Amino acid sequence: MELPAFRAGRAHDRLLGPGTPAALRPALVVGTSEDACTVFAQRQRAVVPYASFFPRPRVERVSPGHLVATATAPGGVPVVVWRWFDAVVVEGVAGQVRLLEPGHGEVLAQARDPRRSYRPGSRAYLSAGLEGADWWVAGAAVALAEDAEVELDEVRRFLTVHGFLDSLT
């Protein structure tokens, strides 16, 4: 069943939280198309379009189980601005973590929190593109987006420095 397109306003505040464009909010992906993805946050579903700068092809980049960050575009419409992969931990290697992500195979990632331990067979969020490492691994994969421990501040800083938040559409 196709969900209706997301509308800004009170529903947005309930689902993804109120905020300015700089306020990023996490949501779990439950479905995707080239123009939007269906997300789950605050125990509700919504269809949220991708920001215009989000790379294509999107269906190959975003899958159910991934975690995304949304920001508020002009007019109060939420858009997807970032994605973390849901990856399986293979092993810890000299302060780094080896993970298996189906679209990228095995990758060696720098841990966001070097004190955190990652148990083989568990799942964690994996991202690429932020400065300091080719790959970063954040917190464990979660059942509720609001429980995700990911680097929202670093993502916001990256998007701001590169002017992406100024170009939300």
C-alpha positions as CSV (number, residue, x, y, z in Angstrom):
1,M,0.0,0.0,0.0
2,E,1.4,3.4,-1.0
3,L,1.5,6.0,1.7
4,P,0.3,9.5,1.0
5,A,3.0,12.1,0.4
6,F,4.2,13.8,3.5
7,R,2.8,17.2,4.4
8,A,4.4,19.9,6.5
9,G,2.9,21.3,9.6
10,R,1.8,19.7,12.9
11,A,2.3,16.2,11.5
12,H,5.9,17.0,10.7
13,D,6.5,18.2,14.2
14,R,5.0,15.0,15.6
15,L,6.9,12.7,13.3
16,L,10.3,14.3,12.8
17,G,10.3,17.1,15.4
18,P,10.1,20.9,15.0
19,G,13.2,22.8,13.9
20,T,15.2,24.9,11.6
21,P,17.0,23.5,8.6
22,A,20.0,23.0,10.8
23,A,18.0,20.6,13.1
24,L,18.6,17.1,11.8
25,R,16.3,14.3,12.9
26,P,16.9,10.6,12.5
27,A,14.3,8.2,10.8
28,L,14.4,4.6,9.9
29,V,13.9,3.7,6.2
30,V,11.2,1.2,5.5
31,G,10.8,1.7,1.8
32,T,12.4,3.7,-1.0
33,S,12.0,5.0,-4.5
34,E,14.1,7.3,-6.7
35,D,12.3,10.5,-5.4
36,A,11.4,9.7,-1.8
37,C,11.7,7.2,0.9
38,T,9.2,5.9,3.4
39,V,10.5,6.5,6.9
40,F,9.5,5.5,10.4
41,A,10.1,7.9,13.4
42,Q,8.2,8.7,16.5
43,R,6.1,5.6,15.9
44,Q,4.7,7.0,12.6
45,R,5.3,6.5,8.9
46,A,5.8,9.2,6.4
47,V,7.0,9.5,2.8
48,V,9.8,12.1,2.7
49,P,11.5,13.4,-0.5
50,Y,15.2,13.5,-0.9
51,A,17.0,16.9,-0.8
52,S,18.0,17.9,-4.4
53,F,21.7,17.4,-3.6
54,F,21.2,13.8,-2.4
55,P,23.2,11.7,-4.9
56,R,21.5,9.5,-7.5
57,P,20.7,6.7,-8.1
58,R,18.9,6.8,-4.8
59,V,17.3,3.4,-4.9
60,E,20.8,1.9,-5.0
61,R,22.0,4.1,-2.1
62,V,19.1,3.8,0.3
63,S,17.4,0.6,1.5
64,P,15.0,-0.5,4.2
65,G,17.0,-0.8,7.4
66,H,19.1,2.2,6.7
67,L,18.9,5.3,9.0
68,V,18.5,8.7,7.4
69,A,18.7,12.2,8.7
70,T,16.0,14.7,7.7
71,A,16.1,18.5,7.7
72,T,13.4,21.0,7.2
73,A,13.4,22.7,3.8
74,P,11.9,26.1,3.1
75,G,8.1,25.9,3.5
76,G,8.5,23.4,6.4
77,V,8.8,20.3,4.3
78,P,11.2,17.6,5.6
79,V,13.8,16.2,3.2
80,V,16.3,13.4,3.5
81,V,19.8,14.8,3.7
82,W,22.0,11.9,4.9
83,R,22.1,8.1,5.2
84,W,23.8,5.6,7.4
85,F,24.1,2.0,6.2
86,D,22.9,-0.9,8.5
87,A,26.0,-3.1,8.5
88,V,27.0,-6.3,10.3
89,V,30.1,-6.2,12.5
90,V,32.7,-8.8,11.4
91,E,35.5,-8.0,13.9
92,G,37.5,-5.3,15.7
93,V,40.9,-4.7,14.1
94,A,43.5,-2.5,15.9
95,G,41.1,0.2,17.0
96,Q,39.0,-0.1,13.9
97,V,35.9,-2.2,13.0
98,R,35.5,-4.4,10.0
99,L,31.9,-4.5,8.8
100,L,29.9,-6.2,6.1
101,E,27.5,-3.9,4.2
102,P,25.8,-5.7,1.2
103,G,26.3,-2.8,-1.2
104,H,30.0,-2.3,-0.4
105,G,31.2,-5.7,0.8
106,E,33.6,-5.7,3.8
107,V,34.8,-2.2,4.9
108,L,37.2,-1.2,7.6
109,A,35.8,1.8,9.6
110,Q,37.0,4.1,12.2
111,A,34.9,4.0,15.4
112,R,33.2,7.3,16.3
113,D,33.6,6.3,19.9
114,P,36.8,4.3,20.4
115,R,35.7,3.2,23.8
116,R,32.7,1.4,22.4
117,S,33.0,-2.4,21.7
118,Y,31.4,-3.9,18.7
119,R,30.5,-7.6,19.0
120,P,30.9,-9.8,15.8
121,G,27.5,-10.5,14.4
122,S,25.9,-7.4,15.8
123,R,24.7,-4.6,13.6
124,A,25.9,-1.0,13.6
125,Y,25.4,2.2,11.5
126,L,28.1,2.9,8.9
127,S,28.6,6.1,7.0
128,A,31.0,7.5,4.4
129,G,31.8,11.0,3.4
130,L,32.6,12.7,6.6
131,E,36.0,14.1,7.1
132,G,38.7,12.2,9.1
133,A,38.1,8.7,7.7
134,D,36.8,6.9,4.6
135,W,34.3,5.1,6.7
136,W,32.9,5.7,10.2
137,V,31.0,3.3,12.4
138,A,28.6,4.8,15.0
139,G,26.2,3.2,17.4
140,A,24.3,-0.1,17.2
141,A,21.4,-0.5,14.8
142,V,18.1,0.3,16.7
143,A,14.4,-0.4,16.6
144,L,13.4,3.2,17.1
145,A,15.1,6.1,15.2
146,E,15.1,8.3,18.2
147,D,17.4,5.8,20.0
148,A,20.1,5.9,17.3
149,E,23.5,7.0,18.5
150,V,25.0,8.6,15.4
151,E,27.0,11.7,14.6
152,L,24.2,14.2,13.8
153,D,26.3,17.1,14.9
154,E,29.2,16.1,12.5
155,V,26.7,15.6,9.6
156,R,25.1,19.0,10.3
157,R,28.6,20.6,10.4
158,F,29.6,18.9,7.1
159,L,26.3,19.9,5.4
160,T,26.7,23.5,6.6
161,V,30.4,23.9,5.7
162,H,29.6,22.7,2.1
163,G,26.5,24.8,1.7
164,F,24.1,21.9,1.4
165,L,21.7,23.1,4.1
166,D,21.5,26.5,2.4
167,S,20.4,24.8,-0.8
168,L,17.6,22.7,0.5
169,T,14.7,22.2,-1.9
